[in-house]
């Protein structure tokens, strides 16, 4: 069994997945449950403040405002034909509940995280370097438009 490498090579990565495959085969022969271990859910979190400061360090102009100020600015931008296109992602998710109250589904991965720890595997901590590279990738994709005009 071979797993494709992520952005960063991890020591003994293939051996980890071979061990998981072996254990999966053992459990398939038993009455024990099999849990999903490829959930792409890192249990480490970043603080929003760290994200915002990194965005500022990269030249992305971001201003902290109260909810009502944000709603007014969003409403104004949605009426501006030159700005509305950049809001398509927000607009797409704005009415997903079709007028009903929507709540996010709570996720819990304690069981899976603990099982992986017992297998000797854990998620790496999300570093400031990773966040920096992630945001640089989004900038490269044009997610923040022309940073020179954003800062004006």
C-alpha positions as CSV (number, residue, x, y, z in Angstrom):
1,X,0.0,0.0,0.0
2,X,1.4,3.4,-1.0
3,X,0.1,6.8,0.1
4,X,0.8,9.9,-1.9
5,X,3.1,12.4,-0.2
6,X,1.7,15.7,1.1
7,X,3.6,19.0,0.7
8,X,6.0,17.8,3.3
9,X,7.6,14.3,3.4
10,X,6.9,12.5,6.6
11,X,9.4,10.0,8.0
12,X,8.2,6.3,7.8
13,X,4.9,7.5,6.2
14,X,4.6,4.4,4.0
15,X,5.3,2.1,6.9
16,X,2.5,3.8,8.9
17,X,0.0,3.0,6.2
18,X,1.3,-0.5,5.8
19,X,0.7,-1.0,9.5
20,X,-2.8,0.4,9.3
21,X,-3.5,-1.9,6.3
22,X,-2.3,-4.9,8.3
23,X,-4.4,-4.0,11.3
24,X,-7.4,-3.4,9.0
25,X,-7.0,-6.9,7.6
26,X,-6.8,-8.3,11.1
27,X,-10.0,-6.5,12.2
28,X,-11.8,-7.6,9.0
29,X,-11.5,-11.1,10.4
30,X,-12.9,-10.1,13.8
31,X,-16.2,-8.7,15.1
32,X,-14.5,-5.4,16.1
33,X,-15.6,-2.2,14.3
34,X,-13.4,-0.5,11.7
35,X,-13.1,3.2,12.0
36,X,-12.2,5.7,9.3
37,X,-8.7,6.9,9.7
38,X,-8.4,9.0,6.6
39,X,-10.7,11.7,7.8
40,X,-8.6,14.7,6.9
41,X,-9.5,16.3,10.2
42,X,-6.5,17.7,12.0
43,X,-7.3,18.0,15.7
44,X,-4.9,21.0,16.1
45,X,-6.5,24.5,15.7
46,X,-5.3,27.9,14.7
47,X,-6.5,31.1,16.4
48,X,-8.4,33.5,14.2
49,X,-6.1,36.3,15.4
50,X,-3.0,34.4,14.1
51,X,-4.7,33.9,10.7
52,X,-5.6,37.6,10.5
53,X,-2.1,38.8,11.6
54,X,-0.5,36.5,9.0
55,X,-2.8,37.8,6.3
56,X,-1.8,41.4,7.3
57,X,1.9,40.3,7.1
58,X,1.3,39.2,3.6
59,X,-0.2,42.5,2.6
60,X,-3.9,41.5,2.7
61,X,-5.8,44.4,4.1
62,X,-8.3,43.2,6.7
63,X,-10.2,45.3,9.1
64,X,-11.9,44.1,12.3
65,X,-15.4,45.5,12.6
66,X,-18.6,44.9,14.4
67,X,-21.3,42.6,12.8
68,X,-23.6,45.4,11.8
69,X,-20.7,47.3,10.0
70,X,-19.8,44.1,8.2
71,X,-23.4,43.5,7.1
72,X,-23.7,47.1,5.8
73,X,-20.5,46.8,3.9
74,X,-21.5,43.4,2.4
75,X,-24.9,44.8,1.3
76,X,-23.2,47.8,-0.3
77,X,-20.7,45.5,-2.1
78,X,-23.5,43.2,-3.4
79,X,-25.1,46.2,-5.1
80,X,-21.8,47.2,-6.8
81,X,-21.5,45.4,-10.1
82,X,-17.7,45.8,-10.0
83,X,-17.4,44.1,-6.6
84,X,-20.2,41.6,-6.6
85,X,-18.3,39.0,-8.7
86,X,-15.7,38.7,-5.9
87,X,-18.4,37.8,-3.5
88,X,-19.8,34.8,-5.4
89,X,-18.4,32.3,-2.9
90,X,-20.1,34.1,0.0
91,X,-23.3,34.5,-1.9
92,X,-23.3,30.8,-2.8
93,X,-23.3,29.8,0.9
94,X,-25.5,32.6,2.1
95,X,-28.9,30.9,1.6
96,X,-27.9,27.2,1.8
97,X,-30.6,26.7,4.4
98,X,-33.2,28.2,2.1
99,X,-34.5,30.6,4.7
100,X,-34.4,28.1,7.6
101,X,-32.1,28.3,10.6
102,X,-29.0,26.2,9.9
103,X,-26.5,25.0,12.5
104,X,-23.2,23.4,11.7
105,X,-23.0,19.7,12.5
106,X,-20.8,19.2,15.5
107,X,-17.8,17.0,14.7
108,X,-15.9,14.9,17.2
109,X,-12.8,13.0,16.3
110,X,-11.5,12.1,19.8
111,X,-12.0,8.3,19.2
112,X,-10.2,8.4,15.9
113,X,-7.4,10.6,17.2
114,X,-6.9,8.3,20.2
115,X,-6.9,5.2,18.0
116,X,-4.3,6.8,15.8
117,X,-2.2,7.7,18.8
118,X,-2.3,4.1,19.9
119,X,-1.0,3.1,16.4
120,X,1.8,5.6,16.9
121,X,0.5,8.2,14.5
122,X,-0.6,11.8,15.2
123,X,-1.4,14.9,13.2
124,X,1.4,17.4,13.0
125,X,0.8,20.7,14.6
126,X,-0.3,23.4,12.1
127,X,2.7,25.7,12.1
128,X,2.8,29.4,11.2
129,X,5.0,28.3,8.3
130,X,2.2,26.1,7.0
131,X,-0.4,28.9,7.4
132,X,2.0,31.3,5.6
133,X,2.4,28.9,2.7
134,X,-1.4,28.2,2.6
135,X,-2.2,31.9,2.4
136,X,0.5,32.5,-0.2
137,X,-1.1,29.7,-2.3
138,X,-4.5,31.4,-2.0
139,X,-2.9,34.7,-3.1
140,X,-1.3,32.9,-6.0
141,X,-4.7,31.7,-7.1
142,X,-6.0,35.3,-7.0
143,X,-8.3,34.7,-4.0
144,X,-7.6,38.2,-2.7
145,X,-7.6,40.0,-6.0
146,X,-4.9,42.5,-6.7
147,X,-3.4,43.2,-3.3
148,X,-2.3,46.7,-4.4
149,X,-5.9,47.7,-5.0
150,X,-7.2,45.9,-1.9
151,X,-4.9,48.0,0.3
152,X,-6.1,51.3,-1.3
